[in-house]
Amino acid sequence: MSVSEMFAALQGALGQDQDIREEIRKVVQALEQTAREILTLLQGVHQGPGFQHIPKKCQKAREHFGTVRTQMESLKTKFPADQYYRFHEHWRFVLQRLVFLAAFVVYLESETLVTREAVAEILGIEADRERGFHLDIEDYLSGVLTLASELARLAVNSVTAGDYSRPLRISTFINELDSGFRLLNLKNDSLRKRYDGLKYDVKKIEEVVYDLSIRGLNKEATVGGGGEK
């Protein structure tokens, strides 16, 4: 084979790779748009009247996740099944965002932490790496850390809305989450940096709870029976 023939073959391989990446990019853009729609919907809970409409907003968000599952099915067909990590960077960010959104919906519904398996089911992908397109553990953890930041914000806005019991429950949840992360030996630099930010979320929520205590509103929240979920 001549040099020109060798490079012609290489060009053909590069062209095929670029075509795959372009097809992936199109689906990822659609996923990003759906994620923005879900986020816009859920952001309404931070507004005063939003607390009264949490069940309805969660239900609508669940409907949007139906679209996510369809888009994920399309994404799975755009690259060879055994090359997940070769193209992982293309969908890593949007997948972490979707994990956060799924975790936020589950928290709003039940005030519990969604499991990786449950998130995978919501997104229409696998939890087990051996079964194909799956939810990487680090992507799951990154989404959960984003949830912590969102809940810190929710704690502040709960007080503004007159819901004094919710910050207490959020504080308990976030402290349990922090304890869980302390059990992990995180070696991924990006994930480690994001985990380092969790302590600021914990501190922010503690300040809210402390302020409620100083004003005597924590007792009112306890007497009030836990508030609306």
C-alpha positions as CSV (number, residue, x, y, z in Angstrom):
1,M,0.0,0.0,0.0
2,S,1.4,3.4,-1.0
3,V,1.6,6.3,1.4
4,S,-1.2,8.1,-0.4
5,E,-3.4,5.0,-0.1
6,M,-2.6,4.7,3.6
7,F,-3.6,8.3,4.3
8,A,-6.7,7.9,2.1
9,A,-7.8,5.0,4.4
10,L,-7.1,7.1,7.5
11,Q,-9.1,10.0,6.1
12,G,-12.0,7.6,5.6
13,A,-11.8,6.4,9.2
14,L,-11.6,10.0,10.4
15,G,-14.7,10.9,8.3
16,Q,-16.7,8.1,9.8
17,D,-15.7,9.1,13.3
18,Q,-16.7,12.7,12.6
19,D,-20.1,11.6,11.2
20,I,-20.8,9.6,14.4
21,R,-19.9,12.6,16.5
22,E,-22.2,14.9,14.5
23,E,-25.1,12.5,14.9
24,I,-24.4,12.3,18.7
25,R,-24.2,16.1,18.9
26,K,-27.7,16.4,17.3
27,V,-29.3,14.1,19.8
28,V,-27.5,15.7,22.7
29,Q,-28.7,19.1,21.6
30,A,-32.3,17.8,21.8
31,L,-31.6,16.3,25.2
32,E,-30.2,19.7,26.4
33,Q,-33.4,21.4,25.2
34,T,-35.6,18.9,27.1
35,A,-33.4,19.4,30.2
36,R,-33.9,23.1,30.0
37,E,-37.6,22.7,29.8
38,I,-37.7,20.5,32.9
39,L,-35.4,22.9,34.8
40,T,-37.6,25.9,33.8
41,L,-40.6,24.0,35.1
42,L,-39.0,23.0,38.4
43,Q,-37.6,26.4,39.0
44,G,-41.2,27.5,39.7
45,V,-41.0,25.8,43.1
46,H,-38.7,28.6,44.3
47,Q,-41.4,31.2,43.9
48,G,-43.9,32.0,46.6
49,P,-47.0,30.2,45.2
50,G,-44.7,27.4,43.8
51,F,-44.8,25.4,47.0
52,Q,-48.6,24.8,46.5
53,H,-48.0,23.4,43.1
54,I,-45.1,21.0,43.7
55,P,-47.1,17.8,42.9
56,K,-48.4,19.2,39.6
57,K,-44.9,20.4,38.6
58,C,-43.4,17.0,39.4
59,Q,-46.1,15.3,37.4
60,K,-45.4,17.5,34.4
61,A,-41.6,16.9,34.8
62,R,-42.3,13.2,34.8
63,E,-44.0,13.6,31.4
64,H,-41.0,15.4,30.1
65,F,-38.8,12.5,31.1
66,G,-40.8,10.4,28.7
67,T,-39.3,12.6,26.0
68,V,-35.9,12.1,27.5
69,R,-36.3,8.3,27.3
70,T,-37.2,8.5,23.6
71,Q,-34.1,10.7,23.0
72,M,-31.9,8.3,24.9
73,E,-33.1,5.4,22.8
74,S,-32.1,7.5,19.7
75,L,-28.7,8.3,21.2
76,K,-27.9,4.6,21.8
77,T,-28.1,3.9,18.1
78,K,-25.6,6.6,17.1
79,F,-22.4,4.8,18.1
80,P,-21.0,1.3,18.5
81,A,-22.3,-0.2,21.8
82,D,-18.8,-1.1,22.9
83,Q,-17.5,2.5,22.5
84,Y,-19.4,4.2,25.3
85,Y,-16.4,5.9,26.9
86,R,-14.9,6.9,23.6
87,F,-17.8,9.3,23.1
88,H,-18.9,9.8,26.7
89,E,-17.7,13.4,26.8
90,H,-20.4,14.4,24.3
91,W,-23.3,13.6,26.7
92,R,-21.6,13.7,30.1
93,F,-22.7,17.2,31.0
94,V,-26.3,16.8,29.9
95,L,-26.5,13.4,31.6
96,Q,-25.4,14.9,34.9
97,R,-28.0,17.6,34.5
98,L,-30.7,15.1,33.9
99,V,-29.6,13.1,37.0
100,F,-29.9,16.3,39.0
101,L,-33.4,17.0,37.6
102,A,-34.6,13.4,38.3
103,A,-33.1,13.6,41.8
104,F,-34.9,16.9,42.4
105,V,-38.2,15.6,41.3
106,V,-37.9,12.5,43.5
107,Y,-36.8,14.7,46.5
108,L,-39.8,17.1,46.0
109,E,-42.1,14.1,45.8
110,S,-40.8,12.1,48.8
111,E,-37.9,14.0,50.4
112,T,-35.6,11.0,49.8
113,L,-32.4,10.5,47.8
114,V,-33.1,8.7,44.5
115,T,-30.9,5.7,43.9
116,R,-28.7,5.3,40.8
117,E,-30.9,2.4,39.6
118,A,-34.0,4.5,39.9
119,V,-32.4,7.4,38.0
120,A,-31.3,5.0,35.2
121,E,-34.9,3.8,35.0
122,I,-36.3,7.3,34.8
123,L,-33.9,8.2,32.0
124,G,-34.4,4.9,30.2
125,I,-30.8,3.7,30.4
126,E,-29.0,1.0,32.3
127,A,-27.4,1.1,35.8
128,D,-25.2,-1.9,35.0
129,R,-22.2,-1.0,32.8
130,E,-22.2,-4.5,31.3
131,R,-25.6,-4.0,29.9
132,G,-24.7,-1.2,27.5
133,F,-25.5,2.5,27.7
134,H,-25.5,3.1,31.4
135,L,-25.4,5.8,34.1
136,D,-21.8,6.1,35.2
137,I,-21.4,6.3,39.0
138,E,-19.5,9.6,38.8
139,D,-22.2,11.2,36.6
140,Y,-24.7,10.1,39.2
141,L,-22.7,11.6,42.0
142,S,-22.2,14.9,40.2
143,G,-25.9,15.2,39.7
144,V,-26.5,14.5,43.4
145,L,-24.1,17.3,44.3
146,T,-26.0,19.7,42.0
147,L,-29.1,18.7,43.9
148,A,-27.5,19.7,47.2
149,S,-26.9,23.2,45.8
150,E,-30.5,23.5,44.6
151,L,-31.8,22.4,48.0
152,A,-29.6,25.1,49.7
153,R,-31.4,27.6,47.6
154,L,-34.8,26.0,48.3
155,A,-34.1,26.3,52.0
156,V,-33.6,30.1,51.8
157,N,-36.7,30.5,49.6
158,S,-38.8,28.4,51.9
159,V,-38.3,30.9,54.7
160,T,-39.3,33.7,52.3
161,A,-42.5,31.8,51.5
162,G,-43.2,31.3,55.2
163,D,-42.5,27.5,55.2
164,Y,-40.3,27.2,58.3
165,S,-40.2,23.4,58.6
166,R,-38.8,22.7,55.1
167,P,-35.3,24.1,55.8
168,L,-35.1,21.9,58.9
169,R,-35.9,18.8,56.8
170,I,-33.5,19.9,54.1
171,S,-30.8,20.4,56.7
172,T,-31.2,16.8,57.9
173,F,-31.2,15.5,54.4
174,I,-28.1,17.4,53.4
175,N,-26.2,16.4,56.5
176,E,-27.0,12.8,55.7
177,L,-25.8,13.3,52.2
178,D,-22.6,14.9,53.4
179,S,-22.0,11.9,55.7
180,G,-22.5,9.6,52.7
181,F,-20.0,11.4,50.5
182,R,-17.4,11.3,53.4
183,L,-17.5,7.5,53.0
184,L,-16.2,7.7,49.4
185,N,-12.6,7.9,48.4
186,L,-13.0,10.3,45.5
187,K,-10.1,10.4,43.1
188,N,-11.7,12.1,40.2
189,D,-10.4,15.7,40.3
190,S,-13.6,17.2,38.8
191,L,-15.9,15.3,41.2
192,R,-13.6,16.0,44.1
193,K,-13.8,19.8,43.5
194,R,-17.6,19.6,43.3
195,Y,-17.7,17.6,46.5
196,D,-15.6,20.3,48.2
197,G,-18.5,22.7,47.3
198,L,-20.9,20.6,49.4
199,K,-19.5,22.1,52.6
200,Y,-20.7,25.5,51.5
201,D,-24.1,24.2,50.9
202,V,-24.2,22.6,54.3
203,K,-23.0,25.9,55.9
204,K,-25.6,27.9,54.0
205,I,-28.4,25.7,55.2
206,E,-27.1,25.7,58.7
207,E,-27.2,29.5,58.7
208,V,-30.8,29.4,57.6
209,V,-31.7,26.9,60.4
210,Y,-29.7,29.0,62.9
211,D,-31.6,32.1,61.9
212,L,-34.9,30.3,62.4
213,S,-33.7,29.2,65.8
214,I,-32.8,32.7,66.8
215,R,-36.2,34.0,65.7
216,G,-38.0,31.2,67.5
217,L,-39.5,30.0,64.2
218,N,-38.0,26.5,64.4
219,K,-40.3,25.8,67.4
220,E,-43.2,27.1,65.4
221,A,-42.2,24.7,62.5
222,T,-42.0,21.7,64.9
223,V,-45.4,22.5,66.4
224,G,-46.8,23.0,62.9
225,G,-46.4,19.3,62.2
226,G,-43.7,19.3,59.6
227,G,-45.2,21.5,56.9
228,E,-46.3,20.7,53.4
229,K,-44.3,18.4,51.2
